[in-house]
Amino acid sequence: MPAGLAIAVCLQRQDARDVLVRRSEITSPKLIATGSPRRRTQGALAFPQAQWTELRGNVDTRLKKLANGDADASYLAASGLNRLGIKEWPGLSFEPVALTDMVPAAGQGAVALQSRSADIAQYIAAGCAATTYSVTVERLFLAKLGEGCHTAFACHHAAGRMHLFRADFGFRDFAFPVTDLAAASALADDILRQILPR
């Protein structure tokens, strides 16, 4: 982000999971629509026979295309569906995916408030301390690995645990009990030393 700006706080996180939205008559999708490398890489482990495509447009447009048969299934963020009030759609089934089966993207489900760095203190009361800390830790892992939102890396911090996924080390889950950023950085370094290929 530009110099002089920072993430002041995050609002309380909504459901961070991904949702497999599939045509109701399809039990094992053969054509799954998502442009996300993270979702494709993890989804291929659950559906190794599937081919991958994309559905363009906003959520309503994608759901209409899916119901019309443009694909068998797609992955969408639970938080986005919840914020839009979409709980069902004619001809489609919605199946939340466990965090252990598809690790979310860093920050998924959270809304961040950006402010001038000098003004952060003004926004502290508006945020959720637990969500702000979790998202900060997730961004810490992104920075240490040089990853971004257009890669197949996934990380999610909640309830004192860190869930990680990358193709080279797979699904990993670690206790992450620290609550200050200096200790979090040191623990992140230790975890990455354990799991990264040498």
N, C-alpha and C positions, 0 to 999 in steps of 0.2 A: 504494500500500500504506500501512498505518497509519504514523504518525510513530513513529520509533524502531526500525523494522524495515527490512531491506535484503536484497537478494539477495547472499548471501555468496559463493557459487561456483556453477558449473554442472558437472555430471558430463560425462564425455566424450560428445559428441554421437553419436547413431545416425544412420542414413540419413535425411537431411532431405527427401528427395523425396516427392512425392505418387505414388500408384499408381492407375491407371485399372483398376478391377475391372469387367469386363463379362461378360455371358452369352456363353458360348463360341461360340454359333452366330451372334452379332451381330458384324459387322465395322465397321459405322458406326452407332453408337448414335443413336437418335432421341429417347429419353427418358432423361435423365441425372439421377440423384438426388444432390443436395448442397444444403445450406442456406448454404454459405459463399459470400459475395459474391466473395471472392478467386478461388475455384475456378470459380465460374460465369462470371466475366468473362474469365478466361484460357481456360477450357474452350470458351467460345463462339467463340474464334478458331480453335480446332482443329476444332470441330464446329458450324459456323454454322447448320446446319439443325436442331439439337437443341432440344427443349423441356426445361424444368427442373422438377424436383419434389423432394420430400424423403422420406427413409426414416427414421422414428423408431426409437430403441432403441439398445442397445449394438452392438458390432461384430458379434457372432454373429447377433443379430437382423436387422441390416441385410443381412448376407450371405445369410441364409435368405430374406429377402424378395426380394432381388435374384435369387437362384437360382429362386425361384418365379414370376418374371416381373413383379414390381411395377414394375420399371424395366429399361432395357437395360444401364445401367452406373452406376457411382458412383465418386467419388474418395475415397480414404482415405489416411491418412498411413502411409508405409512403416514409420516407427519404431513406430507403434502395432501394426501387424500383426506386426512382428518381435518386439516385447515379449510379444505374446500367442502367439507360436509358430505363427502362421497363414501357411503358405506356399502352400497350395492349398485349393480348395473345390470339391466336385462341381458340375459344370456352369458353373464360372466360370473366367475367365482373368485373370491378374494381370500388368499391364504398367507397370513403373516409368516415370514421365515425366521426361524430362531437365530439368535446372534451367533450361535455355534455353527450354523450352517451357511450363513452369509454375514460376514462382518461388515458393518456400515462404513461409509466414508467418514473421514474426520469431520466433526461438526454436524453430521447429519441429524436433523430434528431440532437443531438449535437456531435461534435468531440472535444475531450479534448486533450490538449498538456500537457504531463507530463514532468517535469524537476526536477533537483536537487533543493531542497528548497532554496538554496543560489543563484540560478540563475534565479528565477522567473522574476525579473525585466527586464531581457533581452528579454522576450517573450511578454510583455504586449502589445506592438504595433501590434503584429501579431494577437491578439485576438479580439473578440467582447465583449465589456464590458457588454452589456445587457444580452447576452447569458451566459457569465461567471457568472454573478450575479444570474440569474434565476436557473442555474444548481446548484450553491452553495446553494441556498435556498432549492431546492428540496432535495439535499443530507442532508441538515440540518434536514428536516422532517424525512428522512429515519433513521438518527442517533437517533433522539429523540424517535422514535417508535421501534427501533431495527429491522427495516425491511430490506429486501434486494431484489435483482432482481428475486429471486425464490419464492417470496410470492405474494399474491393477492392484495398487497397495490399498489396504483397508486397516483402520484402527479405531477402536472404541473403548473409552474408559467409563466405567460405572461401578458403583458399589465396591470400590477398592480393588478392582481387577482391570487388567488391560487385555483386550482381545485384539489380535493381530492376524493379518493374512497377507501373504505375497506368494507368488507361484513358486519361488525357489525354496521357501521354508514352510509353506502351507499354513494351516490354521494353528495358532499358538495362543495360549491363555496363561497369564501370569498374575500372581498377587501383586498389587500396586498400592500398598497401604500408606505411602507418604503423602503429606498434605502441604508441603511447601515446594516452590519451584526449583530451588537449588538441589534439594534431595531428589526431586522428580527427574531432573536432568541426569544426575549421577546414576539413578536406578535405570533410566532409559538406556544409558550407555552400557550398563552391565547386561541388560536384557539383549541388546543388539549384539554384544560380543558373543553371547551364548548361541544366537540363532543364525547369524549371518554366515554364509559360506566363506570358508577361509581360502 
